């Protein structure tokens, strides 16, 4: 048990109250460790506001979700009507609902931007691998949370979107039909499905999400933040002042709290403008079909997920029987490169060949629909392995070869095109573009151990580059 710290009885009442609290709970210690004495690189830029914005949107979603739950009815015959009741009869219910629906899209926007910053500045490299892994797990949990919540309004697109996605699990060999039945809780999407999704959306997934966020922040504060230069400010050779503080760092509070408050104010202005003037955002944030009650007997002409899932949905649709031959060719080419180029033992080469043969046989025997599900899931899972795929000499894109910047730019454009095609009805041209985009997406990551070594790298400075404004 720690010794109690005593202060003068004449001390101000606030000081006495704080001392009483500190003797029982490490409030001041936590504040110093994570705010006033947590030193962050002094060259943070625009890209570093999205982490705090993600925290803000998480709070918005939790608070608005609590208020929505007070009036929502998780029953197939009442769900749509309860949402309409919230919108029309509950005081300020329309505002709470629009904040929640807009917040869902805002969450994905800031998380995508946050992940892109990590990608271009190498924030997943040693010693921050675990931070990145926790971040990818947060992204996966966020996708699950959004998918579960998407069914709850019980509109046409909610119902049929859930029907399509759940049926994809049925394509898994042997266990697929039973797994789909387990997810639905019935042979069709209905009351049982709605109750399960409601429980996961409101209780289970948020608990997992909050736990991962805490782990993400703890891991970040353990090793310190990266910066646009990719230079360690707390390393053994980093310059420090007489008190041992890094010369290239500044206390998170007050410097970056003010920095983040500015970003939050800009974000809230945009967020409010959307809520009050364009909450549906042209049908991207709230689809028009979702203002129609779910009808199991009438399928919408075109079923598409919400915009933040559409890049992965495009990859799913890209996998056809014809596309399987291209994937088989890629597997065989990868096996040949692994055997010829990899400096491994003969046993390892034999394992590579054997695995390739088994995989090709499976790709020929199992329906393309299953491999579409594998590709869609693999597009997210591959992000977890990024710290070990990147073999570049430097972390930040600032000091990589110039052509790397163009490659990253093409990657972003490709991802946006896949997202656009995901909301469009299927077409021959769109299908070809999606197939090419899918191959590029996976090629970007799977070939990274090779291309990330190429080119002439710029010299990384010994200290962070910073100019006062």
C-alpha positions in Angstrom: 0.0 0.0 0.0 1.4 3.4 -1.0 2.1 6.0 1.7 -0.5 8.8 2.0 0.8 12.2 1.0 -0.1 14.9 3.6 -0.6 18.6 2.7 -1.0 21.7 4.8 -4.5 22.1 6.4 -4.3 25.7 5.1 -4.0 24.6 1.5 -6.9 25.6 -0.8 -9.9 23.4 -0.7 -9.4 22.3 -4.3 -5.8 21.2 -3.5 -7.0 19.2 -0.5 -9.7 17.5 -2.6 -7.1 16.6 -5.3 -4.7 15.3 -2.6 -7.5 13.2 -1.1 -8.3 11.7 -4.6 -4.6 11.1 -5.5 -4.1 9.1 -2.3 -6.8 6.8 -3.4 -6.7 7.0 -7.2 -3.7 7.9 -9.5 -5.5 10.8 -11.2 -2.6 13.3 -11.2 -0.2 10.5 -12.2 -2.3 9.4 -15.1 -2.7 13.1 -16.2 1.1 13.6 -16.2 1.9 10.3 -17.9 -0.6 10.6 -20.7 -1.1 14.4 -21.1 1.2 17.0 -19.6 4.4 14.9 -19.5 3.7 12.7 -22.5 6.1 14.1 -25.1 5.0 13.9 -28.7 7.1 14.8 -31.8 6.9 18.6 -32.4 6.4 18.2 -36.2 2.9 16.7 -36.2 0.9 18.0 -39.1 -2.7 17.9 -40.5 -2.7 14.1 -40.7 -2.4 13.7 -36.9 -5.8 15.1 -36.0 -7.8 12.0 -37.2 -6.9 9.9 -34.1 -8.6 12.4 -31.8 -11.5 12.8 -34.2 -12.0 9.1 -34.2 -12.3 9.2 -30.4 -14.8 12.1 -30.6 -17.0 10.2 -33.1 -16.8 7.1 -30.9 -18.2 9.2 -28.0 -20.9 10.7 -30.3 -22.0 7.2 -31.4 -22.1 5.8 -27.9 -24.1 8.7 -26.5 -26.6 8.9 -29.4 -26.9 5.1 -29.5 -27.9 5.1 -25.8 -30.7 7.6 -26.5 -31.9 5.8 -29.6 -32.1 2.5 -27.6 -34.5 4.1 -25.2 -37.2 4.2 -27.9 -36.1 1.6 -30.5 -38.1 -1.8 -30.6 -36.0 -4.8 -31.7 -38.9 -6.6 -33.2 -39.6 -7.1 -36.9 -43.1 -5.8 -36.7 -42.2 -2.7 -34.7 -38.6 -1.8 -35.6 -39.3 0.4 -38.7 -42.2 2.1 -36.9 -40.1 2.8 -33.8 -37.5 4.5 -36.0 -40.2 6.6 -37.5 -41.6 7.4 -34.0 -38.1 8.5 -33.0 -37.9 10.8 -36.1 -41.4 12.3 -35.8 -42.6 12.2 -32.2 -39.7 11.9 -29.8 -38.4 15.4 -28.9 -35.2 16.0 -30.8 -35.3 12.4 -31.9 -34.7 13.4 -35.5 -31.4 15.1 -34.5 -30.2 12.1 -32.4 -31.0 9.7 -35.3 -29.2 11.9 -37.9 -26.2 12.4 -35.6 -26.0 8.6 -35.3 -26.4 7.8 -39.0 -24.0 10.6 -40.0 -21.6 9.6 -37.3 -21.4 6.1 -38.7 -20.1 7.5 -42.0 -17.9 10.1 -40.2 -16.4 7.3 -38.2 -15.2 5.4 -41.3 -14.0 8.6 -43.0 -11.7 9.6 -40.1 -10.6 6.0 -39.5 -9.7 5.6 -43.2 -7.8 8.9 -43.1 -6.1 7.7 -39.8 -5.0 4.5 -41.4 -3.8 6.2 -44.6 -1.6 8.4 -42.4 -0.1 5.3 -40.8 0.5 3.9 -44.3 2.4 6.8 -45.7 4.5 7.6 -42.6 5.3 4.0 -41.8 3.6 4.1 -38.4 3.3 0.3 -38.5 7.0 -0.3 -38.5 9.1 -1.4 -35.5 8.5 -0.8 -32.6 4.8 0.1 -33.4 3.7 -3.2 -34.9 1.3 -3.9 -32.1 -0.3 -0.4 -32.3 -1.1 -1.2 -36.0 -2.4 -4.6 -35.2 -4.7 -3.2 -32.5 -5.8 -0.5 -35.0 -6.7 -3.1 -37.7 -8.6 -5.1 -35.0 -10.5 -1.8 -34.2 -11.3 -1.4 -38.0 -12.6 -5.0 -38.1 -14.7 -4.5 -35.0 -16.0 -1.2 -36.5 -17.1 -3.0 -39.7 -18.9 -5.6 -37.6 -20.6 -2.9 -35.5 -21.7 -1.1 -38.7 -23.0 -4.2 -40.3 -25.0 -5.2 -37.2 -26.4 -1.7 -36.9 -27.3 -1.5 -40.6 -30.1 -4.1 -40.2 -31.8 -2.3 -37.2 -33.9 0.3 -39.1 -35.6 -2.6 -40.9 -35.9 -0.8 -44.2 -35.7 -2.4 -47.6 -32.0 -2.0 -48.1 -31.3 -3.0 -44.5 -33.3 -6.3 -44.8 -32.0 -7.3 -48.3 -28.4 -6.2 -47.6 -28.4 -8.4 -44.5 -30.0 -11.2 -46.5 -27.2 -11.1 -49.2 -24.3 -10.8 -46.7 -25.5 -13.6 -44.4 -26.1 -15.8 -47.4 -22.5 -15.4 -48.4 -21.5 -17.4 -45.4 -23.5 -20.3 -46.8 -20.9 -20.5 -49.6 -18.3 -21.8 -47.1 -17.8 -25.5 -47.7 -19.2 -28.0 -45.2 -20.0 -25.5 -42.4 -21.5 -22.7 -44.5 -25.2 -23.5 -44.3 -25.0 -24.2 -40.5 -23.0 -21.0 -40.0 -25.5 -18.9 -41.9 -28.3 -20.5 -39.9 -26.5 -19.7 -36.7 -26.0 -16.0 -37.7 -29.7 -15.6 -38.8 -31.1 -17.6 -35.9 -33.8 -18.8 -38.4 -34.1 -20.0 -41.9 -34.9 -16.4 -43.1 -33.9 -13.0 -41.8 -36.5 -12.2 -39.2 -37.2 -11.5 -35.5 -34.4 -13.8 -34.4 -31.9 -12.1 -36.7 -32.9 -8.7 -35.6 -32.6 -9.6 -31.9 -29.2 -11.1 -32.4 -27.9 -8.2 -34.3 -29.3 -5.7 -31.8 -27.6 -7.5 -28.9 -24.3 -7.5 -30.8 -24.6 -3.9 -31.9 -25.6 -2.5 -28.6 -23.6 -4.7 -26.1 -21.1 -7.2 -27.4 -19.2 -5.4 -30.2 -19.0 -2.0 -28.4 -17.4 -3.7 -25.4 -14.8 -5.3 -27.7 -14.3 -2.0 -29.6 -13.7 -0.1 -26.3 -11.3 -2.7 -25.1 -9.3 -2.5 -28.4 -9.3 1.3 -28.3 -7.8 1.2 -24.7 -5.2 -1.3 -25.8 -4.4 0.8 -28.9 -3.8 3.9 -26.8 -1.8 2.1 -24.1 0.5 0.5 -26.8 0.9 4.0 -28.4 1.9 5.7 -25.1 4.3 2.8 -24.3 6.4 3.2 -27.4 5.6 6.8 -28.3 4.1 8.4 -31.4 5.6 8.2 -34.9 6.1 11.5 -36.9 6.2 12.5 -40.6 10.0 12.0 -40.7 9.9 8.6 -39.1 12.6 9.7 -36.7 12.5 8.3 -33.1 12.5 11.2 -30.6 12.9 8.9 -27.6 15.5 6.4 -28.8 18.8 5.8 -27.1 20.6 8.3 -29.3 17.9 10.9 -29.4 18.9 14.3 -28.0 17.5 15.2 -24.5 17.5 18.2 -22.3 18.9 18.3 -18.7 15.7 16.9 -17.3 15.8 14.0 -19.7 13.0 15.2 -22.0 13.4 14.7 -25.8 14.5 17.9 -27.5 12.4 17.0 -30.5 9.2 16.5 -28.5 6.7 18.8 -26.8 4.1 18.0 -24.1 0.9 16.7 -25.5 -1.0 19.1 -23.2 -1.4 21.9 -23.9 0.2 22.0 -27.3 -1.6 19.1 -29.1 -4.8 19.5 -27.1 -5.2 22.9 -28.6 -4.1 21.5 -32.0 -6.8 18.8 -31.7 -9.5 21.2 -30.4 -9.0 23.3 -33.6 -9.4 20.1 -35.7 -12.5 19.2 -33.7 -14.1 22.6 -34.2 -13.6 22.3 -38.0 -14.9 18.8 -38.0 -18.0 19.7 -35.9 -18.9 22.5 -38.3 -18.8 20.1 -41.3 -20.6 17.4 -39.3 -23.4 19.9 -38.2 -23.8 21.2 -41.8 -24.4 17.6 -43.0 -26.8 16.8 -40.2 -28.9 19.9 -40.7 -28.8 20.3 -44.5 -27.9 16.9 -46.1 -28.4 14.1 -43.6 -29.0 11.5 -46.4 -26.0 12.9 -48.3 -27.4 12.0 -51.7 -28.4 8.5 -50.6 -24.8 7.6 -49.5 -25.2 8.1 -45.8 -28.9 7.0 -45.7 -30.2 5.1 -48.7 -33.6 6.2 -50.1 -34.7 2.5 -50.2 -34.2 2.4 -46.4 -37.1 4.8 -45.9 -39.4 2.0 -47.2 -40.4 -0.8 -44.7 -38.7 -4.1 -45.2 -40.7 -6.4 -47.6 -39.5 -10.0 -47.8 -41.6 -10.5 -51.0 -40.2 -7.6 -53.0 -36.5 -7.5 -53.8 -35.0 -4.0 -54.7 -33.8 -3.7 -58.2 -30.2 -3.1 -57.0 -28.8 -4.2 -53.7 -25.6 -2.5 -52.5 -24.0 -2.0 -49.1 -23.3 1.4 -47.5 -20.4 3.3 -49.2 -17.8 2.4 -46.6 -18.2 -1.3 -47.5 -18.3 -0.9 -51.2 -14.6 -1.3 -52.1 -14.7 -4.8 -50.5 -18.1 -5.5 -52.1 -16.5 -4.7 -55.5 -13.8 -7.2 -54.8 -16.4 -9.8 -53.9 -18.3 -9.2 -57.1 -15.1 -9.3 -59.1 -14.5 -13.0 -58.4 -16.2 -14.9 -61.1 -15.5 -18.3 -62.7 -13.4 -16.6 -65.4 -11.5 -14.5 -62.8 -10.5 -17.7 -61.0 -8.1 -18.6 -63.8 -6.3 -15.3 -63.3 -6.1 -16.0 -59.6 -4.7 -19.5 -60.3 -2.1 -18.0 -62.6 -1.1 -15.6 -59.8 -0.8 -18.4 -57.3 1.4 -20.4 -59.7 3.5 -17.3 -60.5 3.9 -16.6 -56.8 5.0 -20.2 -56.1 7.6 -20.1 -58.9 9.0 -16.8 -57.6 9.1 -18.2 -54.1 11.0 -21.3 -55.2 13.4 -19.4 -57.5 14.0 -16.2 -55.6 13.5 -17.1 -51.9 16.7 -18.0 -50.0 15.2 -20.8 -48.0 15.9 -24.5 -47.5 14.8 -27.1 -50.0 12.2 -28.3 -47.5 10.6 -24.9 -47.4 10.6 -24.8 -51.2 8.9 -28.1 -51.3 6.3 -26.8 -48.8 5.7 -23.8 -51.1 5.1 -26.1 -54.1 2.8 -28.4 -52.2 0.8 -25.5 -50.8 0.4 -24.0 -54.2 -0.8 -27.4 -55.7 -3.3 -27.8 -52.9 -4.6 -24.2 -53.3 -4.9 -24.5 -57.0 -6.9 -27.8 -56.7 -9.2 -26.1 -54.1 -9.7 -23.1 -56.4 -10.7 -25.5 -59.3 -13.1 -27.6 -57.2 -14.8 -25.0 -54.9 -17.3 -22.5 -56.3 -16.1 -19.0 -57.1 -18.7 -17.5 -54.7 -16.7 -18.9 -51.8 -13.4 -17.4 -53.1 -15.2 -14.1 -53.4 -15.9 -14.2 -49.7 -12.2 -15.2 -49.1 -11.0 -12.3 -51.2 -13.4 -9.8 -49.5 -12.2 -11.0 -46.0 -8.6 -11.2 -47.1 -8.7 -7.6 -48.3 -9.1 -6.6 -44.6 -7.0 -9.4 -43.0 -3.9 -8.6 -45.1 -3.7 -5.2 -43.4 -2.7 -7.0 -40.2 0.5 -8.2 -41.8 1.6 -4.9 -43.2 4.4 -4.4 -40.6 6.1 -7.6 -41.9 5.4 -7.0 -45.6 7.2 -3.6 -45.8 11.0 -4.2 -46.2 11.9 -0.5 -46.9 15.0 1.0 -45.5 13.0 4.0 -44.2 9.7 4.5 -42.6 8.3 7.7 -44.0 7.3 8.2 -47.6 9.2 11.5 -47.4 12.5 9.7 -47.8 11.4 6.9 -50.1 11.9 7.0 -53.9 9.7 9.5 -55.6 7.9 6.9 -57.6 6.6 5.4 -54.3 4.4 8.5 -53.9 2.8 7.9 -57.3 2.3 4.3 -56.4 0.5 5.2 -53.2 -1.5 7.7 -55.1 -2.6 5.0 -57.6 -3.5 2.8 -54.7 -5.8 5.4 -53.2 -7.4 6.1 -56.6 -7.9 2.4 -57.2 -9.6 2.0 -53.8 -11.9 4.9 -54.6 -12.8 3.5 -58.0 -13.6 0.1 -56.3 -15.8 2.0 -53.9 -17.6 3.8 -56.7 -18.2 0.6 -58.6 -19.5 -1.1 -55.5 -22.6 1.2 -55.4 -23.3 0.8 -59.2 -25.3 -2.0 -60.7 -23.2 -4.8 -62.2 -21.9 -4.2 -65.7 -19.4 -5.8 -68.0 -17.0 -2.9 -68.0 -17.4 -2.3 -64.3 -16.7 -6.0 -63.7 -13.5 -5.8 -65.7 -12.3 -2.7 -63.9 -13.2 -4.3 -60.5 -11.2 -7.4 -61.4 -8.1 -5.3 -62.4 -8.6 -3.2 -59.2 -8.7 -6.3 -57.0 -5.5 -7.7 -58.5 -3.8 -4.3 -58.0 -5.0 -4.1 -54.4 -3.6 -7.5 -53.4 -0.5 -7.0 -55.6 0.3 -3.8 -53.8 0.6 -5.7 -50.5 1.8 -9.1 -51.6 4.6 -7.7 -53.7 5.5 -5.1 -51.1 8.5 -7.2 -49.8 10.0 -6.8 -53.3 9.0 -3.3 -54.5 9.5 -1.6 -51.1 13.3 -2.3 -51.4 13.7 -0.8 -54.9 14.9 2.7 -55.8 17.2 5.3 -54.3 16.3 6.3 -50.8 16.8 9.8 -49.5 18.9 10.4 -46.3 16.8 10.4 -43.2 17.7 13.3 -40.9 19.1 12.6 -37.4 16.4 14.9 -35.9 12.8 15.8 -36.9 12.5 18.6 -39.4 10.4 21.4 -38.0 9.9 25.1 -38.7 7.8 27.2 -36.4 4.8 29.0 -37.9 
